[in-house]
Amino acid sequence: MPVAAGRIRAARVIVGATALGLLLASAGAASASAAQPTSAIREVTAATTVTTTLRSTITRVNFRTGPGTSYRIISVLSTGRALTVIGSGRDSSGRLWYHVRVGSLTGWVAGWLTRSGVAVGSVNFVSTSSSIWYWAVASSYGIGDGFLGGHMACGGILTSSIMIVAHKTLPCGTVVRLRYAGRTVLATVRDRGPYVAGRTFDLSPAVCRALGNCGLPRLQYQILH
């Protein structure tokens, strides 16, 4: 019996020592961890801090599943919509597309239909002012070239009285304000073109006459909606 009791006491001592050792080791680890909180926080912050770039749409823009017009349209974004850029890419024609986040969705938009915001620190705040004027060279069509009376890409017939313009990429129905030599007119995108390098708009007969120049005017324009 005394021998058994001695063995029990020895076992209790061993178990107690083991538990004490574990407790001390745990306390030491916690102390070491608490001794370096600043560097640990710095590491996490450095790994998670990113610079956010915002852009905004300058007209109604198709929000697509990939960088190109062949990809499915998720939705149509309104003019002035803020976009968080998360990447970029180019289509088969070399045109720039932005991979963006809108709300909880991600998708792609044509880069030439967006504009950058005003940078403040590492975050950009988007300017949605409609007072910005852009410069462009325009041509006219429908005057002695055989296009008058023809079908337009967005539907309808080109006549000498309708106030429309042709543009290669702006969505059909987009309204633009044109200004030249003190004259200002409103026109709607109803056709596609011009397909000549350096030109932005083709003006219908009514538009170019209202502006007073049916040649190759260098004019100003705003995209309204």
Secondary structure, 3 states (H helix, E strand, C coil): CHHHHHHHHHHHHHHHHHHHHHHHHHHHHHHHHHHCHHHHHHHHHHHHCCCEEEEEECCCEEEECCCCCCCCEEEEECCCCEEEEEEEEECCCCCEEEEEEECCEEEEEEHHHEEECEEECCEEECCCCCCCCEEEEEEECCCCCCCCCCECCCCCECCCCCCEEECCCCCCCCEEEEEECCEEEEEEEEECCCCCCCCCEEECHHHHHHHCCCCCCEEEEEECC
